[in-house]
Amino acid sequence: MKENYDFTKGRRGRVVSEPAPESGKVRITIRLDEDLVDHFGAIADRSGGKVGYQTLINSALREYVEGKLPKWEETLRHIIREEIGRNSAASSSERGKTPARREGTSR
């Protein structure tokens, strides 16, 4: 190694030129909860490198914005209908059985 280096002809800034931006993409800085980044990172890892976590986050945001995700009201109605159906089926099968007697009571 040299004892001294001459930086008089040096320039400030990037050493390597910035890559050309993808069309339609914007570079931003955003803070996300660690558990969300871990979640999308785990999905990206399971894909074997086919898709990155940033792409997954972008896709999730796009689905939300474009309304492709089911609305919470629709999801709630679906769950309620399923539960009502289960309870109705259980009630109808219970009707055929004789009720259990309580201890200490006689008929």
Helices and strands as residue ranges (DSSP letters): H 34-46, H 53-65, H 72-95
